[in-house]
Amino acid sequence: MSNSYLLGFDVGSSSIKASLIDADSGELVASAYSPETEMKIEAPQIGWAEQNPADWWNYVLITTKKIVSQINNANYKIEGIGISYQMHGLVLVDKNHKVLHPSIIWCDSRAVEIGDSAFDNLGREYCLGNCLNSPGNFTASKLKWVKDNLPNMYDKIYKLMLPGDYIAFKLSGEINTTISGLSEGVFWDFKENDISNKLMKYYGLHKELLPDVVPTFGLQGKLTKNSAKELGIESGIPIAYRAGDQPNNAFSLNVLNPGDVAATAGTSGVVYGITEKNTYDNKSRVNSFAHVNYTMDNPIKGVLLCLNGTGILYNWLKNEVMGGLDSYESLNKMAADIPVGSDDLTMLPFGNGAERILENRDIKSHLMGISFNKHSKGHLIRAAQEGIAYSFRYGVDIMNEMGIDVNIVRVGDTNLFLSSIFREAFANVCNAAIEIYNTDGAQGAARGSGIGVGFYSTAKEAFQGFNKLNVVEPDEGLSKQYNDAYQIWKEMLNSVLKKD
């Protein structure tokens, strides 16, 4: 009798990760990622961010081969494939399925003015009431930028895809998307339960460019013989789950019901809360999208707070400031020797494009209060970690105003949450308990595919092998110290915002 496995891919902007889980036990069988160092994000102009979709596919191939090499049992069957992907990216292909332009990815800011104008001209009532968001620099606005600035290319477009749609296409040869995916691009009208026709008409975009819709959980295509040969696995495996990285991260943490909250701190940082309501922030600083279990009868939404400058800041410190000689673990130890407040060294971590929580303003990163006689590398690292935690608090306050209570936050044992200092700062300044679980996005995508192919009949069945590793509770004394430091940080932010 063969072992039943489930394969999940997490297509990030830093790397591609894959996980293989045993479908019966839910235990991790193998995992791998590629490349060994972070993928490059090209910036042809200030505020732009692009990646080549062919690179994603190449790293999917490499990562899958690494996974296969770790399988000890030759008698196995992969029952399903799931995909998690970096949200909001724009991939354009012509009628021959050739990519026309590098993907304009999530942190690209070139379409901000286009989205802001649409917000004003279409009106807040429509944008927030129907789409739950300002068009901002989301995918629809990026497509409008292409139409205005690259009209010859626009005329050649056969279909647009999100990054996960592109990987699914490379696996199956079929071009499709999900309602959750359409909503993250502001292509979905939640009142009409249909394409956001008014926005499409305003932008002059052709509806035919949008892919057909498939369920988030369910058959989305099957692995072709050619792709299977490239990957080194059997053909015909169903692609049965697809979701943006943040809805998927929430799913990975079994965050599916109103009141549940998830967080992550990878390249970007996110807090993601679940609600049934069509809730929105009047300034669209926090965004709402269809969650993975969204249906017409069960309209579950995810309210997403996103910070662009989290893991990318830490990577910049590690490689550009520290010279790449120290591991992240070593950096965390340096920070642990520094007191709360980093001896009055304060950092704003907003150095990765326009920030939604700042109303799509790009204020860059700032460092204040440095003393050459007092501050060391450890202070800089601690100030960065605390600055990221304070940015989370700034956004969590907005979520609280929207009725999303952030009291318990589930996270995976990965990225910045590996740092005891960051966990301590986050828990105490946000006054929220952190529950840490043995999961990641690729494992979540694998579990999702198990639901999609019907191997699991319920989400409860899919979360066998899902265990809580640790809990970090706020401490009354530490909370006061962090809140005092946060007030100084917030004053610095307000000062910069007034000048900008």
C-alpha positions in Angstrom: 0.0 0.0 0.0 1.4 3.4 -1.0 1.8 6.4 1.2 -0.5 9.3 0.4 1.3 12.7 0.3 0.3 16.3 -0.3 2.6 18.9 -1.9 2.5 22.6 -1.2 4.3 25.5 -2.8 4.8 28.9 -1.2 5.8 31.3 -4.0 7.3 34.3 -2.2 9.2 37.3 -3.3 12.3 36.1 -1.3 12.2 32.4 -2.1 10.1 29.5 -3.3 9.4 27.0 -0.5 7.9 23.5 -0.9 6.6 21.1 1.8 5.4 17.5 1.5 3.2 16.2 4.2 1.8 12.8 5.0 -1.9 13.1 4.3 -2.9 10.5 6.9 -0.9 11.8 9.8 -0.5 15.5 8.8 3.2 15.2 9.6 5.9 16.9 7.6 7.7 14.5 5.3 10.1 16.8 3.5 10.7 20.5 2.9 13.0 22.7 0.8 13.5 26.2 -0.5 15.3 27.9 -3.3 17.3 30.0 -3.9 19.7 29.8 -1.0 19.9 33.6 -0.8 16.9 35.9 -1.3 15.5 36.4 -4.8 16.4 39.8 -6.3 13.7 42.4 -6.7 14.5 44.7 -9.6 13.8 48.4 -9.3 14.2 50.0 -12.8 13.0 53.2 -11.2 12.6 54.4 -7.6 9.4 53.0 -6.2 9.2 50.2 -8.8 9.5 46.5 -7.9 9.6 43.7 -10.5 10.5 40.0 -10.8 10.7 37.6 -13.7 8.0 34.9 -13.5 10.4 32.5 -15.3 12.6 32.7 -12.2 9.7 31.6 -9.9 9.1 28.6 -12.1 12.8 27.7 -12.2 12.9 27.8 -8.4 9.8 25.7 -8.2 11.6 23.0 -10.3 14.7 23.2 -8.2 12.7 23.0 -4.9 10.6 20.1 -6.1 13.7 18.1 -7.0 15.1 18.8 -3.6 11.9 17.5 -2.0 11.9 14.4 -4.1 15.5 13.6 -3.2 14.4 13.6 0.5 11.7 10.9 0.1 12.9 7.6 1.5 9.8 5.6 0.6 9.6 4.8 -3.1 6.0 3.6 -2.8 4.1 6.9 -2.5 1.4 8.9 -4.3 1.0 12.7 -4.3 -2.7 13.2 -4.0 -2.8 16.9 -4.6 -0.8 20.1 -5.1 -1.6 23.4 -3.3 -0.2 26.9 -4.1 0.4 29.9 -1.9 1.7 33.0 -3.5 2.8 36.6 -3.1 -0.3 38.8 -3.4 -1.2 41.6 -5.8 1.4 40.9 -8.5 0.6 41.4 -12.2 1.6 38.8 -14.8 0.7 39.4 -18.4 0.7 36.8 -21.2 -0.1 37.0 -24.9 -2.3 34.5 -26.9 0.7 32.2 -27.1 1.1 32.3 -23.3 4.3 34.2 -23.6 5.1 36.6 -20.6 5.0 40.2 -22.0 6.7 42.0 -19.1 8.3 41.3 -15.8 5.8 40.9 -13.0 4.9 44.2 -11.3 4.9 42.8 -7.7 3.1 43.7 -4.5 5.5 46.4 -3.2 5.7 48.3 -6.5 4.4 51.9 -6.0 4.1 53.1 -9.6 0.3 52.9 -9.7 -0.4 54.8 -6.4 -1.5 58.0 -8.0 -3.7 56.1 -10.5 -5.4 54.3 -7.6 -5.8 57.5 -5.5 -7.4 59.3 -8.4 -9.8 56.4 -8.9 -10.6 56.5 -5.2 -11.6 60.2 -5.5 -13.4 60.0 -8.8 -15.3 56.7 -8.2 -16.0 57.9 -4.7 -15.4 56.4 -1.3 -18.9 55.0 -1.0 -18.4 52.7 -4.0 -14.7 51.8 -3.5 -15.1 51.1 0.2 -18.7 49.9 0.3 -18.5 47.6 -2.7 -14.8 46.7 -3.1 -13.9 47.2 0.6 -10.7 49.0 -0.5 -9.3 52.0 -2.3 -7.9 50.8 -5.7 -4.5 52.0 -4.4 -1.6 50.3 -6.0 -3.4 47.0 -6.2 -3.4 44.8 -9.4 -6.2 46.6 -11.2 -4.4 49.9 -10.9 -1.1 48.3 -12.1 -3.0 47.0 -15.2 -4.3 50.6 -15.8 -0.7 51.8 -15.5 0.3 49.4 -18.3 -2.6 50.5 -20.4 -1.6 54.2 -20.1 2.1 53.8 -20.4 2.6 50.7 -22.5 -0.4 50.7 -24.8 1.2 48.5 -27.5 1.9 45.9 -24.9 -1.6 46.2 -23.4 -3.1 45.5 -26.8 -1.2 42.2 -26.9 -2.5 40.9 -23.6 -4.5 37.7 -23.7 -4.9 37.2 -19.9 -3.6 38.7 -16.7 -2.6 36.5 -13.9 -1.6 36.7 -10.3 1.7 35.0 -9.4 -0.1 31.9 -8.1 -2.2 31.8 -11.2 1.0 31.8 -13.3 2.5 28.9 -11.3 -0.8 26.9 -11.6 -0.7 27.6 -15.3 2.9 26.3 -15.6 1.8 23.2 -13.8 -1.5 22.5 -15.6 -1.5 24.5 -18.8 -4.8 26.1 -17.7 -5.3 29.8 -16.9 -7.8 30.5 -14.1 -8.1 32.4 -10.8 -10.2 32.5 -7.7 -12.7 35.0 -6.1 -10.2 35.5 -3.3 -7.6 36.3 -6.0 -9.9 38.7 -7.8 -10.7 40.5 -4.5 -7.0 41.1 -3.7 -6.6 42.9 -7.1 -9.8 45.0 -6.3 -11.5 43.2 -9.2 -14.4 42.0 -7.0 -17.6 43.7 -6.0 -18.8 42.3 -2.6 -22.2 43.9 -2.9 -22.9 42.6 -6.4 -21.0 39.3 -5.8 -19.5 39.8 -9.3 -16.6 41.5 -11.1 -16.2 45.1 -10.1 -17.6 46.3 -13.4 -17.7 50.0 -12.4 -14.0 50.0 -11.6 -13.2 48.1 -14.8 -15.3 50.5 -16.9 -13.7 53.6 -15.2 -10.2 52.2 -16.0 -11.2 51.2 -19.5 -10.1 47.6 -18.9 -11.4 44.6 -20.8 -13.2 42.0 -18.7 -12.0 39.4 -21.2 -8.5 39.8 -19.8 -9.6 38.3 -16.5 -9.2 34.5 -16.2 -12.1 32.1 -15.5 -12.9 31.6 -11.8 -12.3 28.3 -10.1 -12.9 27.4 -6.4 -10.2 28.0 -3.9 -10.6 24.4 -2.7 -11.2 22.1 -5.6 -10.0 20.9 -9.0 -8.1 23.8 -10.8 -6.2 21.7 -13.3 -4.0 18.6 -13.5 -0.2 18.4 -13.7 0.7 18.0 -17.4 3.2 15.3 -18.6 5.7 17.9 -19.7 5.6 19.8 -16.3 5.7 16.5 -14.4 8.8 15.4 -16.3 10.5 18.8 -15.4 9.5 18.4 -11.8 10.4 14.7 -11.5 7.0 13.6 -10.2 4.0 11.8 -11.7 1.6 13.5 -14.1 -2.1 14.0 -13.6 -1.8 15.2 -9.9 -4.7 17.6 -9.3 -3.9 21.3 -8.5 -6.6 21.6 -5.9 -5.9 24.7 -3.7 -4.7 28.3 -4.4 -4.5 31.4 -2.2 -2.5 34.5 -1.7 0.2 34.2 0.9 -1.6 36.1 3.7 -5.0 34.3 3.4 -3.0 31.1 3.1 -0.9 32.0 6.2 -4.1 32.4 8.1 -5.4 29.1 6.8 -2.1 27.4 7.6 -2.7 28.5 11.2 -6.3 27.2 11.2 -7.6 30.8 11.2 -10.9 30.5 9.5 -13.6 31.8 11.8 -14.7 35.4 12.9 -12.5 36.6 15.7 -9.5 34.5 14.7 -6.2 36.4 14.1 -3.0 35.4 12.4 0.3 37.2 11.8 3.5 36.8 9.9 6.8 38.7 9.6 8.6 37.7 6.4 9.6 40.1 3.7 6.5 42.0 4.6 4.7 41.9 7.9 1.0 41.2 8.3 -1.8 40.9 10.9 -4.8 39.2 9.4 -8.2 39.1 11.3 -11.4 37.2 10.2 -14.8 38.8 10.0 -18.2 38.1 8.4 -18.9 41.9 8.0 -18.1 44.0 5.0 -15.9 46.1 7.2 -13.3 48.7 6.0 -11.1 51.5 7.2 -12.3 54.9 5.9 -8.8 55.8 4.8 -8.1 52.3 3.4 -5.0 51.9 5.5 -6.1 48.4 6.3 -7.6 46.2 3.6 -10.3 43.5 3.4 -10.4 40.6 1.0 -12.3 37.4 0.4 -10.8 34.7 2.7 -10.0 31.2 1.5 -13.4 29.9 2.8 -15.4 32.8 1.3 -18.7 31.8 -0.4 -21.8 33.6 -1.3 -23.6 31.9 1.6 -20.6 32.2 4.0 -19.0 35.6 3.2 -15.9 35.3 5.3 -13.4 38.1 4.8 -9.9 38.7 6.0 -8.9 42.1 7.2 -5.3 42.6 6.4 -2.8 45.0 7.9 0.4 45.0 5.7 3.8 46.5 6.4 6.2 46.5 3.5 9.4 47.0 5.6 9.8 44.1 7.9 12.0 41.1 6.9 13.5 43.1 4.0 14.8 45.6 6.6 16.3 42.8 8.6 17.9 41.3 5.5 19.3 44.8 4.6 20.8 45.2 8.0 22.3 41.7 7.9 23.9 42.0 4.4 24.5 45.7 3.8 25.3 47.0 7.3 26.7 43.8 8.9 28.4 42.7 5.7 26.6 39.3 5.6 29.0 37.8 8.1 26.5 37.1 10.9 23.5 34.8 10.8 20.1 36.0 11.8 20.4 34.0 15.0 23.6 35.9 15.8 21.8 39.2 15.1 19.0 38.2 17.5 21.5 37.5 20.2 23.1 40.9 19.7 19.7 42.6 20.1 19.0 40.6 23.3 21.9 42.3 25.1 20.3 45.8 24.6 17.6 47.2 26.9 14.0 48.0 25.8 14.0 51.3 23.9 17.5 50.6 22.5 18.9 53.4 24.7 16.8 56.0 22.9 17.7 54.9 19.3 14.5 54.9 17.3 13.9 53.5 13.8 11.0 53.9 11.3 11.1 50.8 9.1 9.3 52.2 6.1 11.9 51.8 3.4 10.2 49.4 0.9 7.8 51.6 -1.1 4.5 53.2 -0.3 2.9 52.0 2.9 -0.8 51.4 3.1 -1.1 52.2 6.8 0.4 55.6 6.0 -2.2 56.2 3.3 0.1 55.0 0.5 2.8 57.5 1.3 6.4 56.5 0.8 8.3 58.3 3.6 11.4 56.0 3.5 13.1 54.7 6.6 14.4 57.0 9.4 16.9 56.5 12.2 16.8 59.0 15.1 18.9 59.6 18.2 22.1 57.8 17.3 25.1 58.5 19.6 28.5 57.4 18.4 29.6 57.1 22.0 26.8 54.8 23.1 25.2 52.9 20.3 26.5 49.6 18.8 25.4 47.2 16.1 23.2 45.5 18.8 21.4 48.8 19.3 20.7 49.2 15.6 19.4 45.6 15.4 17.2 46.1 18.5 15.9 49.4 17.2 14.9 47.8 13.9 13.1 44.9 15.6 11.3 47.3 17.9 10.5 49.7 15.1 8.8 46.8 13.2 6.8 45.8 16.3 5.7 49.4 16.8 4.6 49.6 13.2 2.4 46.5 13.9 1.0 48.3 16.9 0.2 51.4 14.8 -1.8 49.2 12.4 -3.4 47.0 15.1 -4.9 50.2 16.6 -6.6 50.8 13.2 -7.9 47.3 13.2 -9.3 47.8 16.7 -11.1 50.8 15.4 -12.7 48.6 12.8 -14.0 46.2 15.4 -11.2 43.6 14.9 -10.0 42.6 18.4 -6.4 41.5 18.4 -6.0 39.7 21.7 -4.6 36.3 20.6 -2.4 36.0 17.5 -1.4 32.8 15.9 2.0 32.7 14.1 4.3 30.1 12.5 7.6 29.3 14.0 9.5 31.2 11.3 10.9 34.5 10.1 11.1 37.3 12.6 9.0 35.4 15.1 12.0 33.2 15.6 13.5 36.2 17.5 12.7 36.2 21.2 13.2 40.0 21.3 10.7 40.5 18.4 8.1 38.2 20.0 8.5 40.0 23.3 8.2 43.5 21.7 5.2 42.4 19.6 3.3 40.8 22.5 3.9 43.6 24.9 3.3 46.7 22.7 0.2 45.1 21.0 -1.0 43.6 24.3 -1.7 40.3 22.6 -0.7 36.8 23.4 1.3 35.1 20.7 0.6 31.4 20.0 3.4 29.8 18.0 2.7 26.7 15.8 4.7 24.2 13.8 3.6 25.3 10.4 4.4 27.5 7.4 2.8 28.6 4.2 3.9 25.7 2.1 2.5 23.2 4.7 -0.8 25.2 4.7 -1.0 25.0 0.9 -0.4 21.2 1.1 -3.2 20.8 3.7 -5.5 23.0 1.5 -4.9 20.6 -1.5 -6.0 17.8 0.8 -9.4 19.5 1.3 -9.5 20.4 -2.4 -9.1 16.7 -3.6 -11.5 15.5 -0.9 -8.9 13.5 1.0 -10.1 15.6 4.0 -13.8 16.2 4.4 -13.4 19.0 7.0 -10.8 21.6 8.0 -10.5 19.8 11.3 -9.3 16.6 9.6 -6.8 18.7 7.6 -5.1 19.9 10.8 -3.8 16.6 12.1 -0.2 17.1 13.1 -0.8 20.8 13.8 0.7 21.6 17.2 1.1 24.6 19.4 4.8 25.0 20.3 4.8 28.0 22.6 2.8 30.9 23.9 4.3 34.4 24.6 2.1 36.4 27.0 2.3 40.2 27.6 4.0 41.1 30.9 2.7 44.1 32.8 6.1 45.6 33.6 7.5 45.1 30.1 4.3 46.4 28.5 4.7 49.7 30.2 8.3 50.0 29.0 7.4 49.1 25.5 4.4 51.4 25.5 6.6 54.3 26.7 9.0 53.6 23.9 6.1 53.3 21.4 4.9 56.8 22.3 8.4 58.2 21.4 8.4 56.2 18.2 4.9 57.4 17.3 5.9 61.1 17.9 8.8 60.6 15.5 6.5 59.1 12.9 4.0 62.0 13.2 6.8 64.5 12.9 8.0 62.8 9.7 4.4 62.6 8.3 3.9 66.4 8.9 7.1 67.2 7.0 6.5 64.8 4.1 
